[in-house]
C-alpha cells in the first residue's frame, strides 16, 4: 500500500460534556498515546460547541490559542488549523497569528483556511454572514493578503472587501507554512484551491464524492494553468469506529456524535477500515485527519495505531 500520513483531528470541546479540567486531561492522554505514530494534530475554528450533542456552555477552545499551547508541549507533531474561518478575524491579523505560530513552533504550522459556514455562530458573535459567493471571494482576498504579508514588508493591498496599507508582519515565516484550503464548493471554492492552495482538504464525503470533487478540481487547474499534481490532497474523514468485532464497531459509529447517527461513520474491523481508507488513497489522498469514534476512550485509537496504520507504511 502507498505510504500515507495520519493526523489527529482533535476535538475543540468535550463531546461527552466533561468539565474543562477533565477535557484537558483527555487531550493530553491522547496526544501522549499518539506521539510517534501520528504526524500532525488539527484543531477546528469554533468559539462554542456546534451541533446538538452538548450544551452551548460546554467548555470550548479557540483554535490559535489551542495550537500554541499544545505545540509548545508536544514538539514531535506538526500543528494545523482545520480550518481558520477567514471572516472571524481581520485577514492581516490572521496572517500575523499564523506567522507567529510558524516562528514559535519552529516551522511546524500548517495554515488551513476556509470561507466559514456556521451561521448561528456568526449571529451569536455579531459577525457579518454574507452570501456564500461573497464569503468565498473574501477567502481569496484573505489568502492573497496573508501571502503578501508573509513575503513583503511593508505590504499594501486594495481589494473589494479588505485592504492593508504599509503593513508589517515580522518575523516573516521561514519556511512559509503550507496554505491548505478547506471546502468542496465546485464553482468557486475549488477554483480558489486551484489558484492558491498548496494543500486541499475535503471535510467528510464518500470516496465517490471525493473522486467527483477531484475531477472538478482538475478542470479548474487546467483553466487557471495550475499543475494539479502539485496540490496535496487531504481528507478530514468522518469518525472512524474500529473494533475486532464488526458489530461493536458499527455500534460505536452509530453512537458517535460526529457521525450524525452513524450515517457518516467509517466503521468495521481493522481489515474493513483499512480497505475503506485505501479507496481514498487510490484517489491520491496522502494525509488523513482522523477522529476515532470512542473518544475519550483510548481502545479505538490503540487498535487503529496497532492494526490499521502499519498497513499504510511505505
Secondary structure as GFF3:
##gff-version 3
##sequence-region A 1 314
A	DSSP	beta_strand	5	10	.	.	.	ID=ss1
A	DSSP	alpha_helix	20	34	.	.	.	ID=ss2
A	DSSP	beta_strand	40	43	.	.	.	ID=ss3
A	DSSP	alpha_helix	63	73	.	.	.	ID=ss4
A	DSSP	beta_strand	78	81	.	.	.	ID=ss5
A	DSSP	beta_strand	84	85	.	.	.	ID=ss6
A	DSSP	three_ten_helix	86	88	.	.	.	ID=ss7
A	DSSP	alpha_helix	91	104	.	.	.	ID=ss8
A	DSSP	beta_strand	109	114	.	.	.	ID=ss9
A	DSSP	alpha_helix	119	124	.	.	.	ID=ss10
A	DSSP	alpha_helix	132	151	.	.	.	ID=ss11
A	DSSP	beta_strand	155	158	.	.	.	ID=ss12
A	DSSP	beta_strand	163	167	.	.	.	ID=ss13
A	DSSP	beta_strand	179	182	.	.	.	ID=ss14
A	DSSP	alpha_helix	189	196	.	.	.	ID=ss15
A	DSSP	beta_strand	199	203	.	.	.	ID=ss16
A	DSSP	alpha_helix	207	224	.	.	.	ID=ss17
A	DSSP	three_ten_helix	228	230	.	.	.	ID=ss18
A	DSSP	beta_strand	232	236	.	.	.	ID=ss19
A	DSSP	beta_strand	240	242	.	.	.	ID=ss20
A	DSSP	alpha_helix	246	255	.	.	.	ID=ss21
A	DSSP	three_ten_helix	257	259	.	.	.	ID=ss22
A	DSSP	beta_strand	266	268	.	.	.	ID=ss23
A	DSSP	alpha_helix	270	283	.	.	.	ID=ss24
A	DSSP	beta_strand	285	290	.	.	.	ID=ss25
A	DSSP	alpha_helix	299	303	.	.	.	ID=ss26
A	DSSP	pi_helix	304	308	.	.	.	ID=ss27
A	DSSP	three_ten_helix	309	312	.	.	.	ID=ss28
###
